[in-house]
Amino acid sequence: MKELGYVPNSSAQNLRRQKTGMIAVLIPKVTNPFFSQLIESMEIAAAENNYQLIVCQTRYSAEKELSYLNLLKTKQVDGVILASIQNDWNMIQPFLQYGPIVLCNEYHDHANIPMVRLDQTYGAYLATTHLIQQGHTKIAYCCGEHDSHIAAYREAGFMKALLENSLSFDETYLFRSSVSIEAGKEIFLSIANDVKPPTAVFTGSDEVAAGIISEAKRHEWSIPEDIAVIGFDNQVITEIIEPSISTIHQPVEKIAMKSIEIMIEKISSKVYESNEVHEFPLQLIIRESTNRQEKGSLTR
């Protein structure tokens, strides 16, 4: 074997074992820091259990999602983790006959698979309530892709906080599909040109929050005196930008490790249908972008 340079055919070995040692992870965008961190944590957990990850970027496409799910059908992977979900459950459910599927960072009322989730509604509620407690009544809302489940849950939390405090919402303060620093800059320009601009902004992304703050400073607005800004995710950028960004911390490493743990158990047991839900708490991190004096955190 050594003289001839023989290398075993891993595909043939996997076919014999009926196991690939591969797990596919479907994420909407690799460039999103949240999903980059999620993938890194999953890869570490998978490697510790002798599994490899295949990272599949859907770019929020329902067609791409189904295409990647075919990896399970064609036995190219042992299981699929969905970090976002674009199709109706009745389109995904048939793939369960070919292997396990786990929802991570997502939730679906009708899905009969394990779900590892964060309470996005409560996270948005926490952020919005904090702004209201700081005396803000005109609050703008920036959300991600308009048709994502996570965006819907966060919007529900935002509206709940307003309703509990008898505050109305001005539709001109709503900015959809905002997921980047550049989007944040554009949002600030819209706010600055508003006849009655909001005094605070809740964003669904630390990058959007950073963009708003960057452009506000360029126009000599003071943060948080002229406009308060709160992000979501607690990425590294929140601590290195000036002023530092208040945000909602998501325990990415924990949900990543739990998702891999459940996936490996399902691969081993071959029992794929389950209604188990594993939920992790979110945490409000208060920094300078909403309050210069008070710093700390509030956990659910």
Secondary structure, DSSP 8 states (H G I E B T S, - for coil): -TTTT----HHHHHHHHT---EEEEEES-TTSHHHHHHHHHHHHHHHHTT-EEEEEE-TT-HHHHHHHHHHHHTTSSSEEEESS--S-HHHHGGGGGGS-EEEES---TT--S-EEEE-HHHHHHHHHHHHHHTT--SEEEE-S-TT-HHHHHHHHHHHHHHHHTT----GGGEE-S--SHHHHHHHHHHHHT-SS--SEEEES-HHHHHHHHHHHHHTT--TTTT-EEE-SB--THHHHSSS--BEEE--HHHHHHHHHHHHHHHHHH-------EEEE--EEEE-TTT-SS--EEEE-
